[in-house]
Amino acid sequence: MAEKKNEKKEAPEQEKQGELKKEKTTDETKEKKQDQEEKPSSEKKAKEETPPEKMDEEEKEKEVKKKEKVKKVEKKIKKAVEEKEEEEVEEEKEEEEVEEEKEEEEVEEEKEEEEVIEEKVEEKEEEVEEEKVEEEEVVEEKEEEEVVEEKEEEEVEEKKVEEEKEEVKEEKKEKVKEKAEAAPPMPSPKKKKINKMTLAEIEAKLEEIKETQGSFCSKYAQQLIQRKNYLDNLK
């Protein structure tokens, strides 16, 4: 409650201070207006009091000063214009540089994207090649396995054929044995002496030896040849 009372007391005091400030500003504005009104009157009085010659000189000086002021103002304006133009040129250059940088960045980004795309393409190509190689290897392995299987089958068949041949041979041998056992024993033929053989018998015997042995290296063949030569000389 005390704070609210203090606020109420301070409010009218602030209003009073604001009114005093307004009165001061109005007084100052009035004084300025009076000074401005008094100045032209004083200038008029000075003009009335000065002679015409001085008036001409003063006017010339004023004109010169005005021209100088105008020149100064024009120079300032030119400088300002030139500065603005320079600023505009610099801004344009900066904008151009910024645009060039942006273009370079865009070009670099495009290059990076192209490189990334090329890398991806190369990776895909490598993957495809690897897959092809793997497929070829698988095909080759299958072909090799098939060849091995075929060879094994051929070997098995060859073994079967050999076994069958052996069985046939054994059967033949058994049949021959059975026949031999069933047949009566044949008397072994006695060898005829070489001195009692005729020339025709000797030649027939030599042919048998040639068919069986393939040559006449044995002692019996040599004896037959000697007997044949002997009989040939008797003729």
C-alpha positions in Angstrom: 0.0 0.0 0.0 2.9 2.4 0.7 4.4 1.8 -2.7 1.1 2.7 -4.4 0.9 5.9 -2.4 4.4 6.9 -3.4 3.6 6.2 -7.1 0.5 8.4 -6.9 2.7 11.2 -5.3 5.4 10.9 -8.0 2.9 11.0 -10.9 1.7 14.7 -10.4 5.4 15.7 -9.9 6.4 14.2 -13.3 3.4 16.0 -14.9 4.6 19.3 -13.5 8.2 18.8 -14.7 6.8 18.0 -18.3 4.8 21.2 -18.3 7.8 23.3 -17.2 9.9 21.7 -20.0 7.2 22.6 -22.6 7.1 26.2 -21.4 10.9 26.5 -21.7 10.8 25.1 -25.3 8.1 27.6 -26.3 10.0 30.5 -24.8 13.2 29.4 -26.7 11.3 29.2 -30.0 9.8 32.7 -29.4 13.3 34.2 -28.8 14.7 32.5 -32.0 11.8 34.0 -34.1 12.5 37.5 -32.6 16.2 37.2 -33.5 15.4 36.1 -37.0 13.0 39.1 -37.4 15.5 41.5 -36.0 18.4 40.3 -38.3 16.7 41.3 -41.7 15.8 44.7 -40.1 19.4 45.3 -39.1 20.6 44.2 -42.6 18.1 46.7 -44.1 19.3 49.5 -41.9 23.0 48.6 -42.9 22.0 48.7 -46.5 20.3 52.0 -46.2 23.3 53.5 -44.3 26.0 52.1 -46.8 26.7 54.1 -50.0 26.0 52.6 -53.5 29.7 52.0 -54.3 30.1 49.9 -51.2 26.9 48.2 -52.1 28.3 47.1 -55.5 31.6 45.8 -53.9 29.7 44.0 -51.2 27.3 42.5 -53.8 30.3 41.4 -55.9 32.0 39.9 -52.9 28.7 38.2 -52.0 28.4 36.9 -55.6 32.1 35.7 -55.5 31.4 34.0 -52.2 28.3 32.5 -53.6 30.1 31.2 -56.6 32.9 29.9 -54.4 30.2 28.2 -52.2 28.5 26.9 -55.3 31.8 25.6 -56.7 32.6 24.0 -53.3 29.1 22.5 -53.2 29.6 21.3 -56.8 33.0 19.8 -55.9 31.5 18.1 -52.9 28.6 16.8 -55.1 31.1 15.6 -57.7 33.2 13.9 -55.0 30.1 12.4 -53.6 29.0 11.3 -57.0 32.4 9.9 -57.8 32.6 8.2 -54.4 29.1 6.7 -55.0 30.2 5.6 -58.5 33.3 4.1 -57.1 31.3 2.4 -54.4 28.9 1.1 -57.1 31.8 -0.1 -59.2 33.4 -1.7 -56.2 30.0 -3.3 -55.3 29.6 -4.5 -58.9 33.1 -5.9 -58.7 32.4 -7.6 -55.4 29.1 -8.9 -56.8 31.0 -10.2 -59.9 33.6 -11.8 -57.7 30.9 -13.3 -55.6 29.2 -14.6 -58.7 32.5 -16.0 -60.1 33.2 -17.7 -56.7 29.7 -19.1 -56.8 30.1 -20.3 -60.3 33.5 -21.8 -59.4 32.0 -23.5 -56.4 29.1 -24.8 -58.6 31.6 -26.1 -61.1 33.7 -27.8 -58.4 30.5 -29.3 -57.0 29.5 -30.6 -60.4 33.0 -32.0 -60.9 32.8 -33.7 -57.5 29.4 -35.1 -58.3 30.7 -36.4 -61.7 33.7 -38.0 -59.9 31.4 -39.6 -57.4 29.2 -40.9 -60.2 32.3 -42.2 -62.1 33.5 -43.9 -59.0 30.1 -45.5 -58.5 30.0 -46.6 -62.1 33.5 -48.1 -61.8 32.5 -49.9 -58.6 29.4 -51.3 -60.3 31.5 -52.4 -63.3 34.0 -54.0 -61.0 31.2 -55.8 -59.2 29.8 -57.0 -62.5 33.2 -58.2 -63.6 33.7 -60.0 -60.3 30.3 -61.6 -60.6 31.1 -62.7 -64.2 34.4 -64.1 -63.1 32.7 -65.9 -60.2 30.1 -67.3 -62.6 32.8 -68.4 -65.0 34.7 -70.1 -62.2 31.6 -71.8 -61.0 30.8 -73.0 -64.6 34.4 -74.2 -65.0 34.3 -76.0 -61.6 31.0 -77.6 -62.7 32.5 -78.6 -66.0 35.6 -80.0 -64.3 33.3 -81.9 -61.9 31.3 -83.3 -64.8 34.5 -84.3 -66.6 35.8 -86.0 -63.4 32.5 -87.7 -63.0 32.5 -88.9 -66.6 36.1 -90.2 -66.2 35.1 -92.0 -63.0 32.1 -93.5 -64.8 34.3 -94.5 -67.7 36.8 -96.1 -65.3 34.0 -97.9 -63.6 32.7 -99.1 -66.9 36.2 -100.2 -68.0 36.6 -102.0 -64.7 33.3 -103.7 -65.2 34.3 -104.7 -68.8 37.7 -106.0 -67.5 35.9 -107.9 -64.8 33.5 -109.4 -67.3 36.5 -110.3 -69.5 38.2 -111.9 -66.6 35.1 -113.8 -65.7 34.7 -115.0 -69.3 38.4 -116.1 -69.3 37.9 -117.9 -66.0 34.8 -119.5 -67.4 36.7 -120.6 -70.5 39.5 -122.0 -68.3 37.1 -123.8 -66.2 35.4 -125.2 -69.2 38.7 -126.3 -70.7 39.7 -127.9 -67.4 36.3 -129.7 -67.3 36.8 -130.9 -70.8 40.3 -132.0 -70.1 39.2 -133.8 -67.0 36.3 -135.4 -68.8 38.5 -136.4 -71.9 40.8 -139.5 -71.7 44.5 -138.7 -71.5 46.2 -138.5 -74.9 49.6 -140.3 -75.4 52.4 -137.9 -75.6 53.9 -138.0 -79.1 57.5 -139.1 -79.2 60.0 -136.9 -80.9 61.5 -138.4 -84.1 65.2 -138.3 -84.4 66.7 -135.7 -86.7 68.7 -138.3 -88.5 65.6 -140.2 -89.4 63.5 -137.2 -90.6 63.0 -136.5 -94.2 63.7 -133.1 -95.8 59.9 -132.3 -95.9 59.6 -133.1 -92.2 62.6 -130.9 -91.3 61.1 -128.0 -93.2 57.7 -128.4 -91.6 59.4 -128.6 -88.2 61.3 -125.4 -88.9 58.1 -123.6 -89.8 56.5 -124.6 -86.5 59.6 -123.4 -84.6 59.4 -120.1 -86.4 55.7 -119.6 -85.6 56.1 -120.6 -81.9 59.6 -119.2 -81.1 59.9 -116.5 -83.7 63.5 -117.4 -84.5 66.0 -120.3 -85.0 68.2 -119.5 -82.0 67.6 -122.8 -80.2 70.0 -125.7 -80.4 67.3 -128.0 -81.8 66.6 -125.5 -84.6 70.3 -125.3 -85.4 70.5 -129.0 -85.6 67.5 -129.1 -88.0 69.1 -126.5 -90.2 72.4 -128.5 -90.3 70.5 -131.7 -91.3 68.6 -129.8 -94.0 71.8 -128.4 -95.4 73.3 -131.9 -95.4 70.3 -133.3 -97.3 70.3 -130.5 -99.8 74.0 -131.2 -100.6 73.2 -134.9 -101.2 70.9 -133.9 -104.1 
